[in-house]
Amino acid sequence: MSDLPAATLDWLAAHHGVVTSAVLKRHGVRRSTVERLAVRGVLRRASPGVFVEAAVPTSLEQRCAVVCATHPTGFVTGPTAG
């Protein structure tokens, strides 16, 4: 994980291991670095432009964070489909 800056590591810790390409770019992480980390299994593609830190256990909160990152204009209201 030394390929990621401290700001990205802080983001991952605060967002259940979920990060978007836009956040990575804002933190100065190049696309080649993201691809290398994905190939090495450090980051896992959850959806287009959304990555999950592979070391973070999957949880309901993480799945909700992935949905919110994938659909930034949506929101999670509860544990059931509406």
C-alpha positions as CSV (number, residue, x, y, z in Angstrom):
1,M,0.0,0.0,0.0
2,S,3.0,2.3,0.0
3,D,2.0,3.3,-3.5
4,L,-0.9,5.2,-2.1
5,P,-0.5,8.6,-0.4
6,A,-1.5,9.1,3.2
7,A,-4.6,11.1,2.1
8,T,-5.9,8.0,0.2
9,L,-5.2,5.7,3.1
10,D,-7.1,8.0,5.4
11,W,-10.0,8.1,2.8
12,L,-10.1,4.3,2.6
13,A,-10.2,4.0,6.4
14,A,-13.0,6.5,6.7
15,H,-15.1,5.0,3.8
16,H,-15.1,1.3,4.5
17,G,-12.2,0.6,2.0
18,V,-14.1,2.1,-0.9
19,V,-12.6,4.8,-3.2
20,T,-13.5,6.2,-6.6
21,S,-11.2,7.0,-9.6
22,A,-12.0,10.7,-9.0
23,V,-10.8,10.6,-5.4
24,L,-7.7,8.7,-6.5
25,K,-7.0,11.3,-9.2
26,R,-7.5,14.2,-6.7
27,H,-5.0,12.5,-4.4
28,G,-2.4,12.4,-7.3
29,V,-2.6,8.6,-7.8
30,R,-2.0,7.8,-11.5
31,R,-4.0,5.4,-13.5
32,S,-1.0,3.2,-14.0
33,T,-0.6,2.9,-10.2
34,V,-4.3,2.0,-9.8
35,E,-4.0,-0.7,-12.6
36,R,-0.9,-2.1,-10.9
37,L,-2.6,-2.3,-7.5
38,A,-5.6,-4.0,-9.2
39,V,-3.4,-6.6,-10.9
40,R,-1.6,-7.3,-7.6
41,G,-4.9,-7.7,-5.8
42,V,-4.5,-4.7,-3.5
43,L,-7.5,-3.0,-5.0
44,R,-10.5,-4.7,-6.5
45,R,-12.9,-3.2,-9.1
46,A,-16.3,-3.0,-7.6
47,S,-17.9,-1.2,-10.5
48,P,-16.7,1.2,-13.2
49,G,-14.6,3.8,-11.5
50,V,-15.1,2.4,-8.0
51,F,-12.5,0.3,-6.1
52,V,-12.4,-1.6,-2.9
53,E,-9.3,-2.2,-0.8
54,A,-9.0,-6.0,-0.9
55,A,-7.8,-6.3,2.7
56,V,-11.0,-4.8,4.1
57,P,-13.6,-7.4,5.0
58,T,-16.9,-7.1,3.1
59,S,-19.7,-5.7,5.1
60,L,-23.1,-4.2,4.7
61,E,-21.6,-0.7,5.2
62,Q,-19.0,-1.4,2.5
63,R,-21.7,-2.6,0.0
64,C,-23.7,0.5,0.7
65,A,-20.6,2.7,0.2
66,V,-20.0,0.9,-3.2
67,V,-23.6,1.6,-4.2
68,C,-23.3,5.3,-3.2
69,A,-20.0,5.6,-5.0
70,T,-21.4,4.0,-8.1
71,H,-24.5,6.1,-8.1
72,P,-23.4,9.4,-6.5
73,T,-26.9,11.1,-6.8
74,G,-28.6,8.2,-5.0
75,F,-28.6,7.4,-1.3
76,V,-29.2,4.5,1.1
77,T,-32.3,4.8,3.2
78,G,-32.5,1.4,4.9
79,P,-31.7,-2.3,4.8
80,T,-34.6,-3.2,2.4
81,A,-35.2,-2.5,-1.3
82,G,-37.7,0.3,-1.9
